[in-house]
Amino acid sequence: MNDRIFLDSAGSSLPPPEVLDEVVGHLRREAEVGGYVAAQEREDDLEAGYGVFAELLGASPDEVAFTDSSTRAWLTAFDAVPLAAGDRVLFSEAEYAGTAIPILRRAREVGATAEAVPSDEFGQIDVDALKDLLDERVKLVSLVHVPTNSGLVNPAREVAAAAHEVGALVLLDACQSIGQMPVRADELGVDLIAGAGRKWLRGPRGTGVLVVRRPAAERMRPRLIDLHSAEWVAPDEIRLRDDARVHEIWETNVAARLGLIAAARYALARGIDVIEREVGERAGRLRDGLDALPGVTVRDPGLRKAGLVTFTVDGVAPADVRDRLAAAGVTVTVSGASSALLDMTRRGLDEVVRASPHYFVEPAQVDQAVEAVAAVSRSAR
Ligand SMILES: *Cc1c(COP(=O)(O)O)cnc(C)c1O
């Protein structure tokens, strides 16, 4: 499908033709009949999309909302969780900067505290330490499922069970996990899930999804509302929608939404368990190959590992490794301390190279990528 070796599905993956056709086809149709008529023609498919994501994420269709990114989904949910002076928010040490920043800011603003939960010896969130930190003042636990900067998979189910003991809501940043492994609200027991389209799901850019479980919805106070999320029923009266779409606003990129739905259908048709196994094989092969190279250090903590493979090469800056691999036809990226500050600082890392092979990467291509890294490493010695 591509003569380059594409190892950046954790950044922005390659959409399959089914997704591309849906997006481009809809844009063409908008140019023919206008955006409103074009959307009306696809009303049933757009509606069915809630069911598709309900199936993918182990929720019901009325617990699903579409957004324009994972961050938007996360922010919308976070903003709706009531937080007052004296409350506490706990978050994972491998937290993404894009979610840690709003937590730190809002906690300061309202007089709440924001505390990172330590990691255990394997680099995962330490569930025993979490239990020690939890009390009834904790209103929210924010957990990154798979971080942006390593192959770690955090134990979401255990975290949710512990948090619920004190009545705290659990917001799962599943941006790096949806599309590469099962992420089901019903199985994990989390209250809120934010996910992206463009990463492992192979959807278009500018798409995201939010799951809000029913019991959590009753405790949330959505504030970013418009005439889609609420109705103006009398001069001084409004009525909020009573489903998760209260977290959506009216205007949306319909072509991208259709592409996102097509991407989810595509993933479900392949089978999420199959995808998880295939990604695991690729990533495992890559990790083992890199691990065996002198001068190369794999940097992935965690007991259970995802499709992100991070590493450093002695004597070569990660950005130079990336550029030299690019010249050799291998696409990887660099993850820096500023995107996961606590985790990177704790592990004494400034930058790592991140390679994230999806199932469409052939095992032989993985081996070629390992050989390309070996060449970079040899040249430094
Ligand atoms: C990419 C990423 C995000 C943000 O996703 P956007 O789609 O850019 O909003 C959030 N969390 C993690 C762990 C990520 O890797």
The ligand as a Gaussian input file, in Angstrom:
#p B3LYP/6-31G(d) Opt

LIG

0 1
 C       -2.434000      12.256000      21.055000
 C       -2.814000      12.130000      22.482000
 C       -3.850000      12.900000      23.026000
 C       -4.505000      14.031000      22.275000
 O       -5.233000      13.625000      21.184000
 P       -5.727000      14.698000      20.102000
 O       -6.407000      13.873000      19.104000
 O       -4.491000      15.364000      19.606000
 O       -6.618000      15.640000      20.791000
 C       -4.259000      12.627000      24.307000
 N       -3.654000      11.680000      25.043000
 C       -2.646000      10.928000      24.583000
 C       -2.032000       9.894000      25.456000
 C       -2.179000      11.133000      23.289000
 O       -1.161000      10.406000      22.821000

